[in-house]
Amino acid sequence: MFQRTGLASLGPPLNTALGAQEPATGTVTVSNSVEPKVGDILDGRVIKVLDWGAIVALPGDCVGRLPNSQISWSKKKVNASEVFAHGANITVIVHEVNRSKTHGKLFVSLGYRELQPNPWNLVEEKYPVGARAEGRIVEFLPFGATVELEDEFSGLLHDSEISWTNRNAKVSETFRIGDTVSVVVSYSDKDKRKLHLSYRETQPDPWVGVEQTFPVGTHTKGRVVRRVDYGTFVELNNGCVALLHKSQVPATFDAEAGKLLDVVITDVDPLARRIALALAGSSDACA
């Protein structure tokens, strides 16, 4: 059962005996008359705010450290200076108490967010799979971006969720930091505190019904996107990219990116998202 100690026994914060501080970890060593226990809920007072978190004066002439990672449930980086003012009275929970074997002083680690409502408990209700939302691009990642939603939620927008047709699309080449983007929730997990988002699901999927749009034998035009060893990728007028295999063109065929071609649909596979082409007028083109 939690034991809660109030500020009545705290005493003046300026008289709190601070011991040695380890700058690498932010650990504070303390000498105290009342030793806190793991799980205790204590009333304390912020006596110093540092880059890594805050030093909190506790009852019994004891102090502890509250790292930034234990201040908020939000996955975005939160600094103690953004939440607490010097001298602020706060309630904390004791995470860890260790006494040094060499000098007998205590190392006390504290938590704050456990005593606050955890919004992630409701994430699957607020942002169920399929829900539409708006967010702001706050950070680019090697494989996508972090999108900050309202109520301190944030989610991953992966590069693969940008475009239905461009497999090489990247969030960093489509948006800028600070841009507002409409997304659809594709994955939601309250226990792992994860949200996965999709931008392309807010757009029509050109591959849906593509066999009706481009039945085999259809004559159409397409623009060359890129050349590869085995053929040429051509973008059709609905955004789908089709393959004109090298076996379907003469050895002298040469088409730079951007060139418009007359082509014929020779095969459509909507499940594999593949369309095969031949040059219009060739012997392999369908009539």
ZADO-1210 file (C-alpha; in nm, 4 decimals, padded with zeros to 6 digits):
<atoms>
<atom x="00.0000" y="00.0000" z="00.0000" code="MET" pos="1"/>
<atom x="00.1292" y="00.3453" z="-00.0899" code="PHE" pos="2"/>
<atom x="00.2473" y="00.5700" z="00.1900" code="GLN" pos="3"/>
<atom x="00.1952" y="00.9405" z="00.1350" code="ARG" pos="4"/>
<atom x="00.3929" y="01.2008" z="00.3228" code="THR" pos="5"/>
<atom x="00.2952" y="01.5673" z="00.3087" code="GLY" pos="6"/>
<atom x="00.4864" y="01.8916" z="00.2929" code="LEU" pos="7"/>
<atom x="00.4381" y="01.9534" z="00.6643" code="ALA" pos="8"/>
<atom x="00.7547" y="01.7575" z="00.7338" code="SER" pos="9"/>
<atom x="00.9438" y="01.8943" z="00.4380" code="LEU" pos="10"/>
<atom x="01.1074" y="02.1927" z="00.6005" code="GLY" pos="11"/>
<atom x="01.2617" y="02.4887" z="00.4200" code="PRO" pos="12"/>
<atom x="01.3904" y="02.3728" z="00.0806" code="PRO" pos="13"/>
<atom x="01.7003" y="02.5905" z="00.1033" code="LEU" pos="14"/>
<atom x="01.8135" y="02.3952" z="00.4100" code="ASN" pos="15"/>
<atom x="01.8014" y="02.0644" z="00.2246" code="THR" pos="16"/>
<atom x="02.1398" y="01.8995" z="00.2259" code="ALA" pos="17"/>
<atom x="02.2401" y="01.8331" z="-00.1347" code="LEU" pos="18"/>
<atom x="02.5173" y="01.5828" z="-00.1770" code="GLY" pos="19"/>
<atom x="02.7333" y="01.5105" z="-00.4810" code="ALA" pos="20"/>
<atom x="02.5695" y="01.5224" z="-00.8228" code="GLN" pos="21"/>
<atom x="02.6819" y="01.3019" z="-01.1098" code="GLU" pos="22"/>
<atom x="02.6500" y="01.5188" z="-01.4231" code="PRO" pos="23"/>
<atom x="02.6442" y="01.2252" z="-01.6644" code="ALA" pos="24"/>
<atom x="02.3272" y="01.0719" z="-01.5206" code="THR" pos="25"/>
<atom x="02.1769" y="01.3512" z="-01.3128" code="GLY" pos="26"/>
<atom x="02.1802" y="01.1222" z="-01.0082" code="THR" pos="27"/>
<atom x="02.1596" y="01.3096" z="-00.6772" code="VAL" pos="28"/>
<atom x="02.3100" y="01.1661" z="-00.3621" code="THR" pos="29"/>
<atom x="02.1424" y="01.2616" z="-00.0380" code="VAL" pos="30"/>
<atom x="02.1884" y="01.2368" z="00.3328" code="SER" pos="31"/>
<atom x="01.8568" y="01.2022" z="00.5110" code="ASN" pos="32"/>
<atom x="01.6940" y="01.1136" z="00.8381" code="SER" pos="33"/>
<atom x="01.3759" y="00.9615" z="00.6942" code="VAL" pos="34"/>
<atom x="01.4469" y="00.7073" z="00.4218" code="GLU" pos="35"/>
<atom x="01.1738" y="00.6851" z="00.1555" code="PRO" pos="36"/>
<atom x="01.0623" y="00.3484" z="00.0201" code="LYS" pos="37"/>
<atom x="00.9897" y="00.2379" z="-00.3350" code="VAL" pos="38"/>
<atom x="00.6221" y="00.3075" z="-00.4081" code="GLY" pos="39"/>
<atom x="00.5874" y="00.5904" z="-00.1562" code="ASP" pos="40"/>
<atom x="00.3833" y="00.8860" z="-00.2820" code="ILE" pos="41"/>
<atom x="00.5391" y="01.2043" z="-00.1467" code="LEU" pos="42"/>
<atom x="00.4713" y="01.5752" z="-00.1582" code="ASP" pos="43"/>
<atom x="00.7847" y="01.7619" z="-00.2589" code="GLY" pos="44"/>
<atom x="00.9152" y="02.0925" z="-00.3831" code="ARG" pos="45"/>
<atom x="01.1177" y="02.1624" z="-00.6973" code="VAL" pos="46"/>
<atom x="01.4441" y="02.3197" z="-00.5859" code="ILE" pos="47"/>
<atom x="01.6422" y="02.3004" z="-00.9086" code="LYS" pos="48"/>
<atom x="01.5638" y="02.2520" z="-01.2778" code="VAL" pos="49"/>
<atom x="01.8379" y="02.1084" z="-01.4989" code="LEU" pos="50"/>
<atom x="01.8717" y="01.9873" z="-01.8567" code="ASP" pos="51"/>
<atom x="01.8017" y="01.6245" z="-01.7611" code="TRP" pos="52"/>
<atom x="01.5116" y="01.6960" z="-01.5244" code="GLY" pos="53"/>
<atom x="01.4529" y="01.8368" z="-01.1764" code="ALA" pos="54"/>
<atom x="01.5830" y="01.8009" z="-00.8213" code="ILE" pos="55"/>
<atom x="01.2985" y="01.7680" z="-00.5733" code="VAL" pos="56"/>
<atom x="01.3182" y="01.8295" z="-00.1986" code="ALA" pos="57"/>
<atom x="01.1329" y="01.5562" z="-00.0089" code="LEU" pos="58"/>
<atom x="01.0214" y="01.5089" z="00.3522" code="PRO" pos="59"/>
<atom x="01.2907" y="01.4305" z="00.6073" code="GLY" pos="60"/>
<atom x="01.5648" y="01.6519" z="00.4642" code="ASP" pos="61"/>
<atom x="01.5859" y="01.4249" z="00.1616" code="CYS" pos="62"/>
<atom x="01.6127" y="01.5081" z="-00.2077" code="VAL" pos="63"/>
<atom x="01.5574" y="01.3016" z="-00.5212" code="GLY" pos="64"/>
<atom x="01.5852" y="01.3315" z="-00.8956" code="ARG" pos="65"/>
<atom x="01.2977" y="01.3468" z="-01.1417" code="LEU" pos="66"/>
<atom x="01.4228" y="01.2799" z="-01.4971" code="PRO" pos="67"/>
<atom x="01.2506" y="01.4356" z="-01.7987" code="ASN" pos="68"/>
<atom x="01.1437" y="01.0907" z="-01.9208" code="SER" pos="69"/>
<atom x="00.9236" y="01.0457" z="-01.6114" code="GLN" pos="70"/>
<atom x="00.7390" y="01.3770" z="-01.6321" code="ILE" pos="71"/>
<atom x="00.4869" y="01.3205" z="-01.9117" code="SER" pos="72"/>
<atom x="00.3120" y="01.0309" z="-02.0874" code="TRP" pos="73"/>
<atom x="00.3672" y="01.2119" z="-02.4141" code="SER" pos="74"/>
<atom x="00.6215" y="01.0498" z="-02.6483" code="LYS" pos="75"/>
<atom x="00.7553" y="01.3889" z="-02.7502" code="LYS" pos="76"/>
<atom x="01.0528" y="01.5230" z="-02.5592" code="LYS" pos="77"/>
<atom x="00.9443" y="01.7163" z="-02.2507" code="VAL" pos="78"/>
<atom x="01.1819" y="01.9230" z="-02.0394" code="ASN" pos="79"/>
<atom x="01.1212" y="01.9873" z="-01.6705" code="ALA" pos="80"/>
<atom x="01.1575" y="02.3604" z="-01.7284" code="SER" pos="81"/>
<atom x="00.8485" y="02.3484" z="-01.9529" code="GLU" pos="82"/>
<atom x="00.6351" y="02.1940" z="-01.6789" code="VAL" pos="83"/>
<atom x="00.7643" y="02.3093" z="-01.3405" code="PHE" pos="84"/>
<atom x="00.8698" y="02.6429" z="-01.1965" code="ALA" pos="85"/>
<atom x="01.1395" y="02.6725" z="-00.9309" code="HIS" pos="86"/>
<atom x="00.9731" y="02.6286" z="-00.5925" code="GLY" pos="87"/>
<atom x="00.6666" y="02.4494" z="-00.7307" code="ALA" pos="88"/>
<atom x="00.4989" y="02.2014" z="-00.4967" code="ASN" pos="89"/>
<atom x="00.4488" y="01.8649" z="-00.6723" code="ILE" pos="90"/>
<atom x="00.3497" y="01.5103" z="-00.5822" code="THR" pos="91"/>
<atom x="00.5869" y="01.2323" z="-00.6864" code="VAL" pos="92"/>
<atom x="00.6238" y="00.8563" z="-00.6519" code="ILE" pos="93"/>
<atom x="00.9472" y="00.6866" z="-00.5458" code="VAL" pos="94"/>
<atom x="01.0865" y="00.4619" z="-00.8188" code="HIS" pos="95"/>
<atom x="01.4178" y="00.3589" z="-00.6761" code="GLU" pos="96"/>
<atom x="01.6140" y="00.3964" z="-00.3511" code="VAL" pos="97"/>
<atom x="01.9753" y="00.2840" z="-00.3312" code="ASN" pos="98"/>
<atom x="02.2278" y="00.3504" z="-00.0573" code="ARG" pos="99"/>
<atom x="02.5919" y="00.3832" z="-00.1541" code="SER" pos="100"/>
<atom x="02.8145" y="00.1188" z="00.0020" code="LYS" pos="101"/>
<atom x="03.1091" y="00.3571" z="00.0028" code="THR" pos="102"/>
<atom x="02.9712" y="00.6764" z="00.1583" code="HIS" pos="103"/>
<atom x="02.6285" y="00.5679" z="00.2855" code="GLY" pos="104"/>
<atom x="02.4302" y="00.8312" z="00.0938" code="LYS" pos="105"/>
<atom x="02.1009" y="00.7651" z="-00.0823" code="LEU" pos="106"/>
<atom x="02.0262" y="00.7692" z="-00.4547" code="PHE" pos="107"/>
<atom x="01.6541" y="00.8452" z="-00.4939" code="VAL" pos="108"/>
<atom x="01.4790" y="00.8308" z="-00.8343" code="SER" pos="109"/>
<atom x="01.1279" y="00.9735" z="-00.8714" code="LEU" pos="110"/>
<atom x="00.8337" y="00.9547" z="-01.1087" code="GLY" pos="111"/>
<atom x="00.5600" y="01.2078" z="-01.1770" code="TYR" pos="112"/>
<atom x="00.3582" y="01.0880" z="-01.4744" code="ARG" pos="113"/>
<atom x="00.2196" y="00.7758" z="-01.2977" code="GLU" pos="114"/>
<atom x="00.0176" y="01.0069" z="-01.0751" code="LEU" pos="115"/>
<atom x="-00.1328" y="01.1844" z="-01.3767" code="GLN" pos="116"/>
<atom x="-00.4074" y="01.0482" z="-01.6070" code="PRO" pos="117"/>
<atom x="-00.2514" y="00.8382" z="-01.8831" code="ASN" pos="118"/>
<atom x="-00.4119" y="00.9484" z="-02.2126" code="PRO" pos="119"/>
<atom x="-00.2773" y="00.6349" z="-02.3858" code="TRP" pos="120"/>
<atom x="-00.5328" y="00.4270" z="-02.1936" code="ASN" pos="121"/>
<atom x="-00.7971" y="00.5821" z="-02.4205" code="LEU" pos="122"/>
<atom x="-00.5983" y="00.5927" z="-02.7442" code="VAL" pos="123"/>
<atom x="-00.7791" y="00.2972" z="-02.9037" code="GLU" pos="124"/>
<atom x="-01.1112" y="00.4695" z="-02.8379" code="GLU" pos="125"/>
<atom x="-00.9970" y="00.8152" z="-02.9461" code="LYS" pos="126"/>
<atom x="-00.7942" y="00.6986" z="-03.2464" code="TYR" pos="127"/>
<atom x="-00.9288" y="00.3578" z="-03.3564" code="PRO" pos="128"/>
<atom x="-00.7950" y="00.1989" z="-03.6740" code="VAL" pos="129"/>
<atom x="-00.9576" y="00.3727" z="-03.9702" code="GLY" pos="130"/>
<atom x="-01.0141" y="00.7031" z="-03.7899" code="ALA" pos="131"/>
<atom x="-00.9190" y="01.0239" z="-03.9706" code="ARG" pos="132"/>
<atom x="-00.7136" y="01.2878" z="-03.7915" code="ALA" pos="133"/>
<atom x="-00.5006" y="01.5938" z="-03.8508" code="GLU" pos="134"/>
<atom x="-00.1506" y="01.6373" z="-03.7187" code="GLY" pos="135"/>
<atom x="00.1686" y="01.8351" z="-03.7536" code="ARG" pos="136"/>
<atom x="00.5005" y="01.7071" z="-03.8869" code="ILE" pos="137"/>
<atom x="00.7459" y="01.7574" z="-03.5983" code="VAL" pos="138"/>
<atom x="01.0418" y="01.5339" z="-03.6838" code="GLU" pos="139"/>
<atom x="01.1845" y="01.3540" z="-03.9851" code="PHE" pos="140"/>
<atom x="01.3148" y="01.0006" z="-03.9396" code="LEU" pos="141"/>
<atom x="01.5283" y="00.7838" z="-04.1732" code="PRO" pos="142"/>
<atom x="01.2104" y="00.5935" z="-04.2662" code="PHE" pos="143"/>
<atom x="00.9360" y="00.8539" z="-04.2282" code="GLY" pos="144"/>
<atom x="00.8264" y="01.1196" z="-03.9798" code="ALA" pos="145"/>
<atom x="00.6724" y="01.1782" z="-03.6393" code="THR" pos="146"/>
<atom x="00.3296" y="01.3420" z="-03.6566" code="VAL" pos="147"/>
<atom x="00.2019" y="01.5170" z="-03.3456" code="GLU" pos="148"/>
<atom x="-00.1726" y="01.4895" z="-03.2968" code="LEU" pos="149"/>
<atom x="-00.3879" y="01.6715" z="-03.0428" code="GLU" pos="150"/>
<atom x="-00.3898" y="01.5731" z="-02.6749" code="ASP" pos="151"/>
<atom x="-00.0153" y="01.4989" z="-02.6766" code="GLU" pos="152"/>
<atom x="-00.0494" y="01.1911" z="-02.8953" code="PHE" pos="153"/>
<atom x="00.2034" y="01.1341" z="-03.1713" code="SER" pos="154"/>
<atom x="00.2310" y="00.8682" z="-03.4393" code="GLY" pos="155"/>
<atom x="00.4597" y="00.7334" z="-03.7091" code="LEU" pos="156"/>
<atom x="00.3990" y="00.8250" z="-04.0716" code="LEU" pos="157"/>
<atom x="00.6107" y="00.5761" z="-04.2653" code="HIS" pos="158"/>
<atom x="00.7477" y="00.6557" z="-04.6112" code="ASP" pos="159"/>
<atom x="00.5536" y="00.3572" z="-04.7498" code="SER" pos="160"/>
<atom x="00.2272" y="00.5265" z="-04.6471" code="GLU" pos="161"/>
<atom x="00.2724" y="00.8376" z="-04.8609" code="ILE" pos="162"/>
<atom x="00.1699" y="00.7242" z="-05.2079" code="SER" pos="163"/>
<atom x="-00.0316" y="00.4426" z="-05.3652" code="TRP" pos="164"/>
<atom x="00.1769" y="00.4495" z="-05.6795" code="THR" pos="165"/>
<atom x="00.5226" y="00.5871" z="-05.5991" code="ASN" pos="166"/>
<atom x="00.7102" y="00.3251" z="-05.3987" code="ARG" pos="167"/>
<atom x="01.0058" y="00.5597" z="-05.3593" code="ASN" pos="168"/>
<atom x="00.8060" y="00.8459" z="-05.2067" code="ALA" pos="169"/>
<atom x="00.9501" y="00.9966" z="-04.8873" code="LYS" pos="170"/>
<atom x="00.7808" y="01.2066" z="-04.6224" code="VAL" pos="171"/>
<atom x="01.0784" y="01.4451" z="-04.6152" code="SER" pos="172"/>
<atom x="01.0370" y="01.5117" z="-04.9888" code="GLU" pos="173"/>
<atom x="00.6607" y="01.5565" z="-04.9654" code="THR" pos="174"/>
<atom x="00.6201" y="01.7724" z="-04.6538" code="PHE" pos="175"/>
<atom x="00.8140" y="02.0184" z="-04.4419" code="ARG" pos="176"/>
<atom x="00.8565" y="02.0396" z="-04.0651" code="ILE" pos="177"/>
<atom x="00.5526" y="02.2183" z="-03.9250" code="GLY" pos="178"/>
<atom x="00.3187" y="02.1182" z="-04.2097" code="ASP" pos="179"/>
<atom x="-00.0333" y="02.0127" z="-04.1141" code="THR" pos="180"/>
<atom x="-00.1245" y="01.6782" z="-04.2672" code="VAL" pos="181"/>
<atom x="-00.4445" y="01.4731" z="-04.2849" code="SER" pos="182"/>
<atom x="-00.3927" y="01.1069" z="-04.1960" code="VAL" pos="183"/>
<atom x="-00.5779" y="00.7826" z="-04.1306" code="VAL" pos="184"/>
<atom x="-00.4906" y="00.5658" z="-03.8286" code="VAL" pos="185"/>
<atom x="-00.3608" y="00.2307" z="-03.9534" code="SER" pos="186"/>
<atom x="-00.2455" y="00.0855" z="-03.6178" code="TYR" pos="187"/>
<atom x="-00.3265" y="00.1704" z="-03.2570" code="SER" pos="188"/>
<atom x="-00.1837" y="00.0055" z="-02.9425" code="ASP" pos="189"/>
<atom x="-00.2325" y="00.1554" z="-02.5953" code="LYS" pos="190"/>
<atom x="00.0072" y="-00.0855" z="-02.4216" code="ASP" pos="191"/>
<atom x="00.2961" y="-00.0109" z="-02.6558" code="LYS" pos="192"/>
<atom x="00.1913" y="00.3563" z="-02.6819" code="ARG" pos="193"/>
<atom x="00.2083" y="00.3376" z="-03.0604" code="LYS" pos="194"/>
<atom x="00.0107" y="00.4946" z="-03.3419" code="LEU" pos="195"/>
<atom x="00.0845" y="00.4256" z="-03.7075" code="HIS" pos="196"/>
<atom x="-00.0549" y="00.6705" z="-03.9604" code="LEU" pos="197"/>
<atom x="-00.1205" y="00.6727" z="-04.3336" code="SER" pos="198"/>
<atom x="-00.1395" y="00.9670" z="-04.5686" code="TYR" pos="199"/>
<atom x="-00.2191" y="00.7700" z="-04.8843" code="ARG" pos="200"/>
<atom x="-00.5370" y="00.6300" z="-04.7296" code="GLU" pos="201"/>
<atom x="-00.6797" y="00.9829" z="-04.7347" code="THR" pos="202"/>
<atom x="-00.6443" y="00.9720" z="-05.1144" code="GLN" pos="203"/>
<atom x="-00.8336" y="00.7560" z="-05.3675" code="PRO" pos="204"/>
<atom x="-00.6482" y="00.4342" z="-05.4492" code="ASP" pos="205"/>
<atom x="-00.6043" y="00.4253" z="-05.8296" code="PRO" pos="206"/>
<atom x="-00.5482" y="00.0496" z="-05.8179" code="TRP" pos="207"/>
<atom x="-00.9045" y="-00.0114" z="-05.7037" code="VAL" pos="208"/>
<atom x="-01.0986" y="-00.1095" z="-06.0161" code="GLY" pos="209"/>
<atom x="-00.7899" y="-00.0687" z="-06.2369" code="VAL" pos="210"/>
<atom x="-00.8954" y="-00.3691" z="-06.4476" code="GLU" pos="211"/>
<atom x="-01.2073" y="-00.1737" z="-06.5459" code="GLN" pos="212"/>
<atom x="-01.0128" y="00.1470" z="-06.6034" code="THR" pos="213"/>
<atom x="-00.7503" y="-00.0277" z="-06.8176" code="PHE" pos="214"/>
<atom x="-00.8839" y="-00.3588" z="-06.9502" code="PRO" pos="215"/>
<atom x="-00.6395" y="-00.5650" z="-07.1544" code="VAL" pos="216"/>
<atom x="-00.6185" y="-00.4260" z="-07.5063" code="GLY" pos="217"/>
<atom x="-00.6758" y="-00.0630" z="-07.4059" code="THR" pos="218"/>
<atom x="-00.4770" y="00.1916" z="-07.6072" code="HIS" pos="219"/>
<atom x="-00.3577" y="00.4824" z="-07.3929" code="THR" pos="220"/>
<atom x="-00.0714" y="00.7208" z="-07.3377" code="LYS" pos="221"/>
<atom x="00.1869" y="00.7165" z="-07.0612" code="GLY" pos="222"/>
<atom x="00.4885" y="00.9183" z="-06.9545" code="ARG" pos="223"/>
<atom x="00.8281" y="00.7582" z="-06.8980" code="VAL" pos="224"/>
<atom x="00.9235" y="00.7649" z="-06.5290" code="VAL" pos="225"/>
<atom x="01.2551" y="00.5800" z="-06.5306" code="ARG" pos="226"/>
<atom x="01.4608" y="00.3197" z="-06.7166" code="ARG" pos="227"/>
<atom x="01.5934" y="-00.0012" z="-06.5587" code="VAL" pos="228"/>
<atom x="01.7866" y="-00.2996" z="-06.6929" code="ASP" pos="229"/>
<atom x="01.4726" y="-00.5009" z="-06.7626" code="TYR" pos="230"/>
<atom x="01.2536" y="-00.2284" z="-06.9102" code="GLY" pos="231"/>
<atom x="01.0889" y="00.1101" z="-06.8740" code="THR" pos="232"/>
<atom x="00.8432" y="00.2261" z="-06.6101" code="PHE" pos="233"/>
<atom x="00.5593" y="00.4344" z="-06.7494" code="VAL" pos="234"/>
<atom x="00.3092" y="00.6416" z="-06.5507" code="GLU" pos="235"/>
<atom x="-00.0466" y="00.6193" z="-06.6835" code="LEU" pos="236"/>
<atom x="-00.3010" y="00.8985" z="-06.6613" code="ASN" pos="237"/>
<atom x="-00.4550" y="00.7669" z="-06.3358" code="ASN" pos="238"/>
<atom x="-00.1204" y="00.7678" z="-06.1545" code="GLY" pos="239"/>
<atom x="-00.0517" y="00.3938" z="-06.1770" code="CYS" pos="240"/>
<atom x="00.2972" y="00.3019" z="-06.2934" code="VAL" pos="241"/>
<atom x="00.3197" y="00.0182" z="-06.5490" code="ALA" pos="242"/>
<atom x="00.6113" y="-00.1762" z="-06.6924" code="LEU" pos="243"/>
<atom x="00.7096" y="-00.1754" z="-07.0579" code="LEU" pos="244"/>
<atom x="00.9399" y="-00.4762" z="-07.0577" code="HIS" pos="245"/>
<atom x="01.2529" y="-00.4622" z="-07.2730" code="LYS" pos="246"/>
<atom x="01.1266" y="-00.7663" z="-07.4635" code="SER" pos="247"/>
<atom x="00.8383" y="-00.5511" z="-07.5911" code="GLN" pos="248"/>
<atom x="01.0554" y="-00.2878" z="-07.7588" code="VAL" pos="249"/>
<atom x="01.3166" y="-00.2910" z="-08.0364" code="PRO" pos="250"/>
<atom x="01.6860" y="-00.2842" z="-07.9498" code="ALA" pos="251"/>
<atom x="01.7046" y="00.0724" z="-08.0760" code="THR" pos="252"/>
<atom x="01.4304" y="00.1894" z="-07.8393" code="PHE" pos="253"/>
<atom x="01.5345" y="00.4959" z="-07.6438" code="ASP" pos="254"/>
<atom x="01.3039" y="00.6988" z="-07.4224" code="ALA" pos="255"/>
<atom x="01.4211" y="00.9522" z="-07.1676" code="GLU" pos="256"/>
<atom x="01.2261" y="01.0343" z="-06.8526" code="ALA" pos="257"/>
<atom x="00.9295" y="01.2546" z="-06.9323" code="GLY" pos="258"/>
<atom x="00.8750" y="01.1286" z="-07.2867" code="LYS" pos="259"/>
<atom x="00.5116" y="01.0524" z="-07.3786" code="LEU" pos="260"/>
<atom x="00.4493" y="00.7082" z="-07.5293" code="LEU" pos="261"/>
<atom x="00.1572" y="00.5413" z="-07.7071" code="ASP" pos="262"/>
<atom x="00.1089" y="00.2080" z="-07.5334" code="VAL" pos="263"/>
<atom x="-00.1303" y="-00.0861" z="-07.5094" code="VAL" pos="264"/>
<atom x="-00.2305" y="-00.2702" z="-07.1928" code="ILE" pos="265"/>
<atom x="-00.1245" y="-00.6367" z="-07.2232" code="THR" pos="266"/>
<atom x="-00.1816" y="-00.7587" z="-06.8655" code="ASP" pos="267"/>
<atom x="-00.3418" y="-00.6284" z="-06.5436" code="VAL" pos="268"/>
<atom x="-00.2961" y="-00.7746" z="-06.1950" code="ASP" pos="269"/>
<atom x="-00.4739" y="-00.5507" z="-05.9387" code="PRO" pos="270"/>
<atom x="-00.3724" y="-00.7671" z="-05.6405" code="LEU" pos="271"/>
<atom x="-00.0028" y="-00.7503" z="-05.7260" code="ALA" pos="272"/>
<atom x="-00.0500" y="-00.3880" z="-05.8410" code="ARG" pos="273"/>
<atom x="00.1115" y="-00.4581" z="-06.1746" code="ARG" pos="274"/>
<atom x="00.0316" y="-00.3545" z="-06.5306" code="ILE" pos="275"/>
<atom x="00.2236" y="-00.4769" z="-06.8351" code="ALA" pos="276"/>
<atom x="00.2513" y="-00.2725" z="-07.1540" code="LEU" pos="277"/>
<atom x="00.3511" y="-00.3008" z="-07.5169" code="ALA" pos="278"/>
<atom x="00.4230" y="-00.0207" z="-07.7617" code="LEU" pos="279"/>
<atom x="00.1208" y="00.0658" z="-07.9721" code="ALA" pos="280"/>
<atom x="00.1619" y="-00.0697" z="-08.3226" code="GLY" pos="281"/>
<atom x="00.3981" y="-00.3493" z="-08.2201" code="SER" pos="282"/>
<atom x="00.3259" y="-00.7117" z="-08.3021" code="SER" pos="283"/>
<atom x="00.2741" y="-00.7846" z="-07.9293" code="ASP" pos="284"/>
<atom x="00.0146" y="-00.5121" z="-07.8847" code="ALA" pos="285"/>
<atom x="-00.3458" y="-00.6250" z="-07.8504" code="CYS" pos="286"/>
<atom x="-00.5834" y="-00.5126" z="-08.1175" code="ALA" pos="287"/>
</atoms>
